[in-house]
Amino acid sequence: MVQDEPKGEVVAKSDAPREKKPNFFQRIAIFIRQVFAELRKVVTPTRQELLKFTAVVLGFVVVMMAVVYGLDVLFVWITTVVFGVPGGATP
C-alpha cells in the first residue's frame, strides 16, 4: 500500500511487490481515513434542488401507490368473478 501524500488516501501500487496485510487497527484507521476522504467529496444540494428532488420522490411514490391500488382492485375483482361472493346468496 502506498499513501498518496496530498490527500492522505491509501492506494495500491500496481508494480510494487505484495506487502504484508496491515493489522486490524491499521485497517480500521485506513477505513476511517477513506470515509472522511469520501465525505469531503459530498456536495450538499441547494434548497431549490432539495425541493425538486423531494417533489420527484413524492410524485413517484404517489404513482406507485396508484399502480398497487389498481392491481389490488383488479385482483379482488378477478377473484370475486372466479370464486364468487363468499357466503353470498345466489340469485
N, C-alpha and C positions, 0 to 999 in steps of 0.2 A: 504494500500500500504506500502511496506517495501522497503527502499533504500538499495541496495547492496553496501556496503562500498568500496570494492576495485575499482570498475569501475564506481560507481555512477549511475548504472542503477536502474530503479524502476520496481519492480516485485510484483505480487500479492502473498500474503501468504495464502496457502490453509486452514490452521486451524485457522486463525485469524477471529474474528468477523467482520462483514461488517462495513467498515468505511465510514464516510461521503465523498461524492464526492468532490474533490478539486474544487476551484473556477476557473473561466475562465482563469485568468492569470497564475495560478499554472499549469493548464493543458497545456497552451502554453509553459511554461518553461520546463515541463516534456517532451513534444513533441520535443522541440529543443535539449534537452539533449540526448534523444533517437536517434535523427537524427545524431548528432555528434558521438554517440557511434557506430552507424551502419557505418558511413563514415570511422571510424578508421579501420573497418574490410575490406575495399575495397583494393584489390590488383591491382596495375597498371600493365597491360601486358607489356612484353618486346617488343622491336622493331620487333623482328622476329615473335613473336606471333601476334602482331598487323597486320603485313603484311599478315600473313597466314589467319587471320580472315577476313581481307578485301578482299583477293582473293576469299575466300569461299563465302562471301556475294555477290560479283560481279558476280561470276560464277552462283550462284543460281538465281540472277536477270536476267542474260542472258538466262538461261534455261527457266525461267517462261515467259520471253518476247517471246521466240520462241514458246512456247506452246500456248500463247494467239494469236500470229500472225497466227499460223497454224489453230487454231479454227476459227479465223476470216475469213481466206481464205476458209475454209471448209463451213462455214455458208453462205458466199457470193455465192459460187458455188451451194449450195443446193437451195438457194432462186432464183438464176438465172434459175436453171433447173425447179423448181416448177412453178414459176410465169413468166418466160420468160424474155427477154431483154426489159426494159422499153422503149417505143417509138420506138422500133426497127422494122425493116421491116421483114416480114416473108418470107422465101424463097419459 
